[in-house]
Amino acid sequence: MQLIEVTTPELAQEFIMVQVKLYKKDKNYIRPLDKDINFVFDPKKNKLLRDGEAVRWILKDDSGKPIGRVAAFINKKTANTFEQPTGGMGFFDCIDDQEAANKLLNACKEWLQERGMEAMDGPINLGERDKWWGLLVDGFYPPNYGMHYNFPYYQRLLEEYGFKLYFNQYTYYRKVEDPLPERANEKAERVLQNKAYHFRHMEKSNLAKYTEDFRTVYNKGWVKHEGVKPMSEAQAVSIMKSLKPVIDERIMWFAYHNEEPVGFFIAIPELNKLFKYVNGKMDLWGKLKLVFHRWRGAATTMYGIVFGITPEHQSKGVEAAMLVEAGKVIQNNPNIPYKDLQMNWIGDFNPKMMHLVEQLGGRIYKTHATYRYLFDRNKEFNRAKIIH
C-alpha cells in the first residue's frame, strides 16, 4: 500500500473522488459539494488555517487503485482547551480492511504527535461542528447537508484501532403537522399569555439585527460546551452570509423577553434534497438544477441546524411557545412545502436539551459518534463532561 500526501490540485480532486467511487453503489449516498470540501483545506477561505495546519492523504493499493483517504488538522483555537492538546482526524474513508485503516490513522497520529498533540478526535471537521462532525453509527438514511455519511463497518475500523466514544450527537425527527405533546402545549400557552415575551421570524431586510441577536443567544448558551469558544461578530456575520442564499425567513425564529433576545430556532430547507441532483458540482448547470428542484418543491424537510434558549429562560416553556408561534405560520400556509423537521446536533453531554426536544415530540432519528484516541495508551480516558 502507498500513502500519498495531497499536494496538487489534481490530487485534491482525487481525494474527493475516493469517496465518490467507494459509495457509487450506495443508494443513500449523496455526494457533498466539491467546493465545500475544498473550502476546508483552502487557507485563503478557511480562517482557521491562518494559524492552524492541515494535511490530506490518499491510500492506494499495490495496483495503484485508491482504497482510502484521510485528513489531519490542528485547530489552534480549541486544541488546548481539553485535558491534553488534541488535534483532529477527518474525511476518513476506507475499504473494509483494518490494515488499510490503520495505515491512514497512523499517518494522522504521527503527524499530530510531531506537532505536540497528545490525542486526536475524529472524524471531525476543521471548522464549526455543524459540518462533517462525527461517525454515523445508527440511522443509515440519506445524509443531511454537511453531515457525515459512512458505511456501518467504519465503526469497527475505528474502535479496533483504539478510538473510544467521546460523545454521541443526535439528529431528532418529527412531522411538521404533529401537535405538541399536551404538557409542552400547556407550558407554551402560559408563556404566550405573558406579555413580556414575544416571537417573530427573521426578516431578510433586517439581517444585521438578527445576526447580532443570534450571536447574543449563542454566547450565553454555548460557552459552557467543552471546546467551544465565544462567537465573534465577524464569525456570526460569516455564518449568516453563508446561509443567505438558502434562507427561508419563515422557518428562522427568535424569542424575546422585554425586547432582549433569549432564544432562537434556526432552520433551513434540507439542502441535500436539492444537492443530490447536482453531483457535487455548483457550476452553472448545477445552479440551474438547484433552482429548478427548489421551485418544484423538492425540499420538503426543514433542517434545524441550531436551537437554543439562554440559561435564565430555560425550563419555562419558551421553546414550546416559539414552536407554537412558528406553527401558526408554517402549518397554515399552503405555499410552505415542509412536511418533516429534523433537528440536528444535540450532544449526549447535554441531557437537558435532549429532554427538551423529546418533550417537544422529537425522537432520535440518527446517531453520530465523536471518538477520541489518546496517544498515551496508559492514560485514563474520560468522556465529554456533562453540561448541568
C-alpha positions in Angstrom: 0.0 0.0 0.0 1.1 3.5 -0.8 0.2 6.6 1.2 0.3 9.8 -1.0 0.1 13.3 0.5 -2.2 15.7 -1.3 0.0 18.5 -2.7 -1.5 19.4 -6.0 -5.0 20.4 -7.4 -5.1 17.1 -9.2 -4.6 15.1 -6.0 -7.1 17.3 -4.2 -9.7 16.3 -6.8 -8.6 12.6 -6.5 -9.1 13.0 -2.7 -12.7 13.9 -3.4 -13.2 11.1 -5.9 -12.0 8.4 -3.4 -15.3 8.8 -1.6 -17.4 9.1 -4.7 -16.1 5.8 -6.1 -16.4 4.0 -2.8 -20.1 4.8 -2.5 -21.1 4.6 -6.1 -23.4 1.7 -5.4 -24.9 3.0 -2.2 -28.4 4.3 -2.9 -28.4 6.5 0.2 -25.2 8.3 -0.6 -25.4 12.0 -1.6 -22.2 13.5 -2.9 -21.1 16.5 -1.0 -20.4 19.7 -2.9 -16.8 19.8 -4.1 -16.5 23.4 -3.1 -17.5 22.6 0.5 -14.7 20.0 0.8 -12.1 22.3 -0.9 -13.1 25.2 1.4 -11.8 23.3 4.5 -8.3 23.0 3.1 -8.0 26.4 1.4 -6.0 28.9 3.6 -7.5 31.8 1.6 -11.0 30.8 2.7 -10.8 28.8 5.9 -9.6 31.3 8.5 -8.6 28.5 10.9 -5.7 27.7 8.6 -4.1 31.1 9.2 -2.8 29.7 12.5 -3.7 26.1 12.2 -2.4 23.3 10.0 -4.0 20.6 7.8 -2.8 17.7 5.7 -4.5 15.1 3.5 -3.6 11.7 2.3 -4.8 9.2 -0.3 -4.1 5.5 0.2 -3.6 3.3 -2.9 -3.2 -0.5 -3.1 -0.3 -2.2 -4.9 -2.0 -1.9 -8.2 -2.4 1.9 -7.8 -6.2 1.8 -7.1 -7.3 4.3 -4.4 -8.7 2.5 -1.4 -8.9 5.2 1.3 -8.3 8.8 2.3 -8.0 10.8 5.5 -7.1 14.3 6.8 -5.4 15.5 10.0 -5.5 19.0 11.3 -4.9 21.3 14.3 -7.4 24.0 15.3 -5.3 26.3 17.4 -8.4 27.9 18.9 -9.5 24.6 20.5 -6.5 22.3 20.6 -5.5 23.3 24.1 -9.0 23.6 25.7 -9.0 19.9 26.6 -7.2 17.8 29.3 -4.4 17.3 26.7 -3.6 19.0 23.4 -6.0 17.5 20.9 -5.9 17.5 17.2 -8.4 16.3 14.6 -8.9 13.5 12.2 -11.5 13.7 9.5 -12.7 12.9 6.0 -11.9 9.3 6.7 -13.0 6.8 4.0 -11.6 3.3 3.6 -12.4 -0.1 2.2 -13.3 -2.7 4.8 -9.7 -3.6 5.7 -8.2 -3.0 9.1 -4.6 -2.8 7.8 -5.6 -0.1 5.4 -7.5 1.8 8.1 -4.5 1.5 10.5 -2.1 3.0 7.9 -4.4 6.0 7.4 -4.9 6.6 11.1 -1.3 6.0 12.0 -0.4 8.8 9.5 -2.7 11.2 11.4 -1.3 10.1 14.7 2.3 10.6 13.8 1.7 13.9 12.1 -0.2 15.3 15.1 2.4 13.9 17.6 5.2 15.7 15.7 3.3 18.9 16.3 2.8 18.5 20.0 -0.6 16.9 20.1 -1.4 14.2 22.6 -4.7 13.0 21.3 -7.0 13.1 18.2 -10.7 13.4 17.9 -12.5 12.0 14.9 -14.0 12.0 12.5 -14.4 15.8 12.8 -14.0 19.0 10.8 -11.5 21.8 10.7 -14.3 24.3 11.3 -17.6 24.5 13.1 -19.3 21.4 14.4 -22.3 21.9 12.0 -20.4 20.1 9.2 -18.6 16.8 8.8 -18.7 16.0 12.5 -19.0 12.5 13.9 -19.3 9.0 12.5 -22.7 7.8 11.6 -23.4 4.7 13.8 -27.2 4.5 13.7 -29.8 5.7 11.2 -28.2 4.9 7.9 -30.6 7.1 5.9 -29.6 9.6 3.2 -27.4 12.2 4.8 -28.4 15.8 5.7 -26.4 18.6 4.1 -23.0 18.8 5.7 -23.4 15.7 7.8 -21.1 12.7 7.7 -22.3 9.6 6.0 -20.4 6.3 6.0 -20.6 2.6 5.8 -21.5 0.8 9.1 -18.2 -1.0 9.2 -16.3 2.2 9.8 -17.3 2.0 13.5 -15.5 -1.3 13.8 -12.4 0.0 12.0 -12.1 3.0 14.4 -12.8 1.1 17.5 -10.4 -1.8 16.7 -7.7 0.9 16.1 -8.3 2.1 19.6 -10.7 5.0 19.4 -13.2 5.4 22.2 -16.5 7.1 22.3 -16.1 10.7 23.4 -19.8 11.7 22.9 -22.8 10.9 20.7 -24.7 13.6 18.9 -28.3 13.0 17.8 -30.5 14.1 15.0 -34.1 14.3 16.1 -37.2 13.9 13.9 -40.8 14.9 14.0 -43.6 15.7 11.5 -44.3 19.4 11.0 -48.0 18.8 11.3 -47.8 16.9 14.6 -49.3 18.8 17.5 -47.1 19.4 20.6 -47.5 17.0 23.4 -50.1 18.2 25.9 -47.7 19.2 28.7 -45.5 21.2 26.3 -48.5 22.9 24.9 -49.7 23.9 28.4 -46.3 25.4 29.1 -46.4 27.2 25.8 -49.8 28.8 26.5 -48.6 30.1 29.8 -45.6 31.8 28.1 -47.8 33.2 25.3 -50.0 34.8 27.9 -47.0 36.7 29.4 -46.8 40.0 27.5 -43.1 40.3 28.3 -42.4 37.5 25.7 -42.9 37.8 22.0 -41.7 35.8 19.0 -41.0 36.6 15.4 -39.3 35.1 12.4 -36.3 36.5 10.7 -36.7 39.3 8.1 -34.0 39.4 5.4 -34.4 43.1 5.2 -33.1 43.4 8.7 -30.5 40.7 8.6 -27.9 42.6 10.7 -30.2 42.8 13.7 -31.0 39.1 13.7 -27.3 38.2 13.2 -26.4 40.0 16.3 -29.4 38.5 18.2 -28.2 35.1 17.1 -24.7 35.8 18.4 -26.1 37.1 21.8 -28.1 34.0 22.5 -25.3 31.7 21.2 -22.7 33.2 23.5 -24.9 32.9 26.5 -25.9 29.3 25.8 -22.9 27.6 24.3 -19.9 28.8 26.2 -20.4 26.0 28.7 -19.6 23.4 26.0 -16.2 22.0 26.1 -14.1 23.1 23.1 -16.5 25.9 22.1 -15.3 29.5 22.1 -17.5 32.6 22.2 -18.6 33.7 18.8 -17.2 36.9 17.4 -19.2 39.4 15.5 -17.2 38.6 12.4 -18.0 34.8 12.8 -21.7 35.5 13.2 -21.7 37.6 10.0 -19.8 34.9 8.2 -22.4 32.2 9.2 -25.3 34.3 8.2 -23.6 35.2 4.9 -23.1 31.6 4.1 -26.8 30.8 4.9 -28.2 33.8 3.0 -28.6 32.1 -0.4 -30.9 29.4 1.2 -32.6 31.4 3.9 -36.3 30.9 4.2 -37.2 33.6 6.8 -40.4 31.8 7.7 -38.5 29.0 9.4 -35.9 31.0 11.3 -37.5 32.1 14.6 -36.4 34.2 17.6 -37.7 34.6 21.1 -37.5 37.9 23.0 -38.2 38.9 26.6 -38.7 42.7 27.1 -37.0 43.1 23.6 -33.9 41.2 24.7 -33.1 38.1 22.5 -33.4 34.9 24.7 -33.8 32.1 22.1 -33.7 31.0 18.5 -34.7 28.2 16.2 -32.6 28.4 13.0 -33.8 26.0 10.3 -33.1 25.9 6.6 -34.5 23.8 3.7 -32.8 20.4 3.8 -30.4 21.2 1.0 -29.4 17.6 0.2 -32.9 17.1 -1.1 -31.7 19.5 -3.8 -27.9 18.9 -4.0 -28.5 15.2 -4.7 -29.3 16.3 -8.3 -26.1 18.3 -8.9 -23.4 15.5 -8.3 -21.2 17.7 -6.3 -20.9 20.5 -8.9 -22.2 24.0 -8.4 -21.3 25.2 -11.8 -23.9 27.0 -14.0 -25.7 23.7 -14.8 -25.7 22.7 -11.2 -27.2 26.0 -10.1 -29.9 25.7 -12.7 -30.8 22.2 -11.4 -30.8 23.6 -7.9 -33.2 26.4 -8.8 -35.5 24.1 -10.7 -35.8 21.4 -8.0 -36.3 24.1 -5.3 -39.0 25.6 -7.5 -40.8 22.3 -7.9 -40.9 21.9 -4.1 -38.3 19.1 -3.7 -37.1 20.4 -0.4 -39.9 19.1 1.9 -37.8 18.8 5.0 -36.9 21.6 7.4 -33.4 21.1 8.8 -33.0 22.6 12.3 -29.3 23.5 12.4 -29.3 25.1 15.8 -31.8 25.6 18.6 -31.2 27.3 21.9 -32.6 29.2 24.9 -30.5 31.3 27.2 -30.0 29.6 30.6 -32.1 32.0 32.6 -35.2 31.4 30.3 -34.9 27.6 30.1 -37.5 25.2 31.5 -40.2 27.8 31.3 -41.8 26.7 28.0 -40.2 29.5 25.9 -39.0 26.9 23.3 -42.5 25.4 23.1 -44.1 28.8 22.7 -41.7 29.6 19.9 -42.7 26.4 18.1 -46.4 27.2 18.6 -45.9 30.6 17.0 -43.8 29.2 14.2 -46.5 26.5 13.6 -49.2 29.2 13.1 -47.2 30.4 10.1 -45.7 27.2 8.7 -48.7 24.8 9.2 -51.4 27.2 7.9 -49.7 28.4 4.7 -50.2 26.1 1.7 -47.3 27.7 -0.1 -44.8 26.5 2.5 -43.8 22.9 1.4 -42.2 21.5 4.6 -43.6 18.2 5.9 -40.8 17.0 8.1 -38.5 18.5 10.7 -35.1 17.2 11.5 -33.2 18.8 14.5 -29.5 18.4 14.2 -26.6 18.1 16.6 -27.8 17.6 20.1 -25.0 16.0 22.1 -25.5 13.4 24.8 -23.4 15.6 27.1 -26.4 18.0 27.1 -29.2 15.9 28.7 -31.3 19.0 29.4 -31.5 19.8 25.6 -32.2 16.1 24.8 -35.1 16.1 27.3 -36.4 19.4 25.9 -36.5 18.1 22.3 -38.2 14.9 23.4 -40.8 16.9 25.3 -41.5 18.8 22.0 -42.3 15.5 20.3 -38.9 14.7 18.8 -37.4 11.2 18.5 -33.9 10.2 17.8 -33.5 9.6 14.1 -29.7 9.4 13.6 -26.7 9.0 15.8 -23.3 10.2 15.1 -20.3 9.4 17.4 -17.3 11.6 18.0 -14.4 9.4 19.0 -11.2 10.3 20.8 -7.8 8.5 20.7 -5.2 9.2 23.4 -1.7 8.7 22.2 -0.6 7.6 25.7 -2.4 4.3 25.9 -2.0 4.2 29.7 -3.7 7.5 30.3 -7.2 7.4 31.8 -9.8 8.1 29.2 -12.7 10.4 30.1 -15.8 11.1 28.1 -17.1 14.6 27.4 -18.3 16.4 30.6 -22.0 16.5 31.1 -23.4 20.1 31.0 -25.6 20.7 34.0 
